[in-house]
Amino acid sequence: QGQLVESGGGRVQPGGSLRLTCAATGNIFSEYIMGWYRQAPGKQRELVASVTPRGIANFAAFVRGRFTSSRVNAENTMSLQMNNLGISDTATYYCNRSPVPTLPWGPGTLVTVSS
């Protein structure tokens, strides 16, 4: 079974941008809908976006218009471009299959939005 590794998180001021990357190893990526999830402190993990194998992306209402996502199946990578970040976007971000996250979770990447 493959692995998922997320990267690109960091600290940013409100209104700022970050670009996250999900890298997958093994034959776990290209044929599946992949999703971005996040978990804020004290809250349940939630689905942020889903990207089909053809690259069609759907977003949760709370990020729609601010986040975009794309994937490169040949490289087993997926990105999440986050713009106009707000304090409520502070969370650890993960990737996994969508709508059911059936793979072992990666370490996630922490995004902190703070002034």
C-alpha positions as CSV (number, residue, x, y, z in Angstrom):
1,Q,0.0,0.0,0.0
2,G,1.3,3.4,-0.9
3,Q,1.9,6.5,1.2
4,L,0.7,10.1,1.1
5,V,2.9,13.0,2.1
6,E,1.6,16.6,2.3
7,S,3.8,19.6,2.3
8,G,3.8,23.4,1.8
9,G,2.1,24.5,5.0
10,G,3.3,27.4,7.1
11,R,2.3,30.6,8.8
12,V,0.7,33.3,6.8
13,Q,-1.2,36.5,7.6
14,P,-4.9,36.9,6.9
15,G,-5.4,37.5,3.2
16,G,-2.3,35.6,2.3
17,S,-1.8,32.6,0.1
18,L,-0.2,29.2,0.3
19,R,0.2,26.3,-2.0
20,L,0.1,22.8,-0.6
21,T,1.3,19.6,-2.3
22,C,0.2,16.0,-1.9
23,A,2.7,13.4,-3.1
24,A,1.6,9.8,-3.4
25,T,3.7,6.7,-3.7
26,G,2.5,3.4,-5.1
27,N,-0.4,2.7,-7.4
28,I,-2.9,4.6,-5.2
29,F,-3.5,7.8,-7.0
30,S,-4.1,8.2,-10.7
31,E,-7.4,6.2,-11.0
32,Y,-9.1,7.7,-8.0
33,I,-10.9,10.8,-6.9
34,M,-8.6,12.5,-4.5
35,G,-9.5,14.9,-1.8
36,W,-8.0,17.6,0.4
37,Y,-9.2,17.4,4.0
38,R,-8.4,19.6,7.0
39,Q,-8.6,19.3,10.7
40,A,-8.7,22.4,12.9
41,P,-7.7,22.1,16.6
42,G,-10.6,20.5,18.5
43,K,-12.7,19.9,15.5
44,Q,-13.4,16.9,13.2
45,R,-11.6,16.4,10.0
46,E,-13.6,17.9,7.1
47,L,-13.4,17.6,3.3
48,V,-12.2,20.7,1.6
49,A,-12.0,19.7,-2.1
50,S,-12.2,16.7,-4.4
51,V,-10.4,16.3,-7.7
52,T,-11.4,13.7,-10.2
53,P,-8.8,11.8,-12.2
54,R,-9.5,14.1,-15.1
55,G,-8.8,17.1,-12.9
56,I,-12.4,18.3,-12.3
57,A,-12.4,19.9,-8.8
58,N,-15.2,20.5,-6.4
59,F,-14.9,22.6,-3.3
60,A,-16.7,22.9,0.0
61,A,-18.7,26.1,0.3
62,F,-16.4,27.6,2.9
63,V,-13.4,27.7,0.5
64,R,-15.1,28.0,-2.9
65,G,-13.8,30.9,-4.8
66,R,-10.6,31.1,-2.7
67,F,-9.1,27.7,-3.2
68,T,-8.2,25.9,-6.4
69,S,-6.7,22.4,-6.9
70,S,-5.0,20.5,-9.7
71,R,-3.3,17.2,-10.1
72,V,-0.6,15.6,-12.2
73,N,-1.4,11.9,-12.4
74,A,1.8,11.0,-14.1
75,E,3.7,12.4,-11.1
76,N,1.3,11.2,-8.5
77,T,0.9,14.7,-7.1
78,M,-1.9,17.1,-6.3
79,S,-1.8,20.7,-5.3
80,L,-4.1,23.0,-3.4
81,Q,-3.7,26.7,-4.0
82,M,-5.2,28.7,-1.1
83,N,-5.8,32.4,-1.5
84,N,-7.3,35.0,0.7
85,L,-6.7,32.8,3.7
86,G,-8.6,33.6,6.9
87,I,-8.0,32.7,10.5
88,S,-10.7,30.0,10.2
89,D,-8.5,28.2,7.6
90,T,-6.0,27.4,10.3
91,A,-5.8,23.6,10.4
92,T,-3.7,20.6,9.4
93,Y,-4.3,19.7,5.8
94,Y,-4.3,16.2,4.5
95,C,-4.9,14.4,1.2
96,N,-6.6,11.1,0.8
97,R,-9.2,9.5,-1.5
98,S,-12.6,11.0,-1.7
99,P,-15.3,10.8,-0.7
100,V,-14.2,8.0,1.6
101,P,-10.6,8.4,2.8
102,T,-9.6,4.8,2.6
103,L,-5.8,5.2,2.6
104,P,-3.6,5.6,5.7
105,W,-3.4,9.2,6.6
106,G,-0.2,11.0,5.9
107,P,1.5,13.4,8.4
108,G,-0.5,16.4,7.1
109,T,0.9,19.9,6.8
110,L,0.0,22.6,9.2
111,V,-1.4,25.9,8.0
112,T,-1.5,28.7,10.5
113,V,-3.2,31.9,9.6
114,S,-2.4,34.6,12.1
115,S,-1.7,38.3,12.3
